[in-house]
């Protein structure tokens, strides 16, 4: 066999190998990297969706919490992984849209390194206060903050997370001042809220609902432009003195750029099926989440629209990574 024929055969084999691999995918456990600590929305969604994917696809999804740097640590792990579909992440708007503007230096470019697979869900944030804060409305909170500039702390699930940017947008629009205390996830942030060491938080509905039901935190308003169906009596921040205020949290499945199309298509199909599972629908809707789903293109377009939006919020508010 001549060298040219051998070269042609090897080249054809190289092209064929990914297709064969993709058709059989998955043949082993899939690693789901989680950008924040257990108990927060990223963790809850990853385990919920990943668990169902494991059942449907016949291979276990192994969960790996790698919190820190507003999700950048987990993002880098996925961005530098082999492009084979065995390292995935349900990333949020911090990793995919905000961090590039918030952090002066990043080791990867989310827009180039992470490939959108499917938009999973969106959810409102709820402005909550510790019971020690006497405010029972947004107006009362604004008045309270203005009488104590810089004296109250607000918790977030990390620099660049929606909880951080929502609070900075709120400060900017209401001309108030609070001190940012970032954590490595919603779980530890809420623990500090419950202890009263932080007093204010824009927490996702998914993570804060148990504490609202137990009356351990007081909800003042929701951050979407429309009220939540599950809490219709809770006003929006926009209708409570900050017209136009909107700051929701969203999550979607991503893989490293270059992952075979057949693999991402299979994942997209399976996640869309999971999002129609009656148990999943019931749970997410009960927690105030909005199920999204759809094509990779739909998710990519959403990310593209969110990047300049949060870049402007970061610039106008002066927010930075602590």
ZICORTA-V817060 format. One line per field, one symbol per residue. ss: DSSP state (H for helix, E for strand, C for the rest). phi: phi as a letter, one per 40 degrees, with the letter a starting at -180 (. if undefined). psi: psi as a letter, one per 20 degrees, with the letter a starting at -180 (. if undefined). Layout:
ss = ???
phi = ???
psi = ???
This chain:
ss = CCHHHHHHHHHHHHHHHHHHHHHHCCCCCEEEEECCCCCCHHHHHHHHHHHHHHHHHCCCEEEEECCCHHHHHHHHHHHCCCCCCCEEEEEEHHHHHHHHHHCCCCCCCHHHHEEEEEEEEEECEEEEEECCCCCCCHHHHHHHHHCCCCCCEEEECCCCCHHHHHHHHHHHHHCCCCEEEECCCHHHHHHHHHHCCCCEEEEEHHHHHHHHHCCCEEEEEECCCCCCHHHCCCCECHHHCCCCCCCCEEEEEEEECCCCHHHHHHHHHHHHHHCCCHHHHHHHHHCCEEECCCCHHHHHHHHHHHHHHHHHHHHHHCCCCC
phi = .ccccdccccccccccdcccccccccbacbcbcbcbcdgccccccccccccccdcccgbcbccbcbchfggcccdcdccbcdcbgbbbaccbccccbbccccccbbcabdcbcbbcbaccabaccbcbbcdccccbacdccdcccccbdgcbbbcacicgcdccccccccdccbfbbbccbcbcicdccccccccgcbbbacbcdccbddccccfcbbcbabcccbccccbccccccccbhbdgcaacbbbacbbcdhcddccccccccccdcccbcdccdccccccgcbcbghcdccccccddccdcdccccccccgcacc
psi = prhhggggghghhhhhghggghhipqjrqppoppirrqirhggggghgghghggghijqqoppnomrqlkihggghgghjrqmjjjorpnqaigghhhhhhhphpqiqohhhhpopgppgqqqqqpoqqqhipipjrgghgggghhimpjhqqpqrjqpirhhghghhgggghilrprppnqrkrhghghghghijiqiqqnqqhhhighhghjkiqpphrqirhqqphimiiorqhhjkjmpippnrpqqqpqrqpipphhghggggggghggiiphgggggghhjjqopfaarhhggghgghhhghghggggghijqrp.
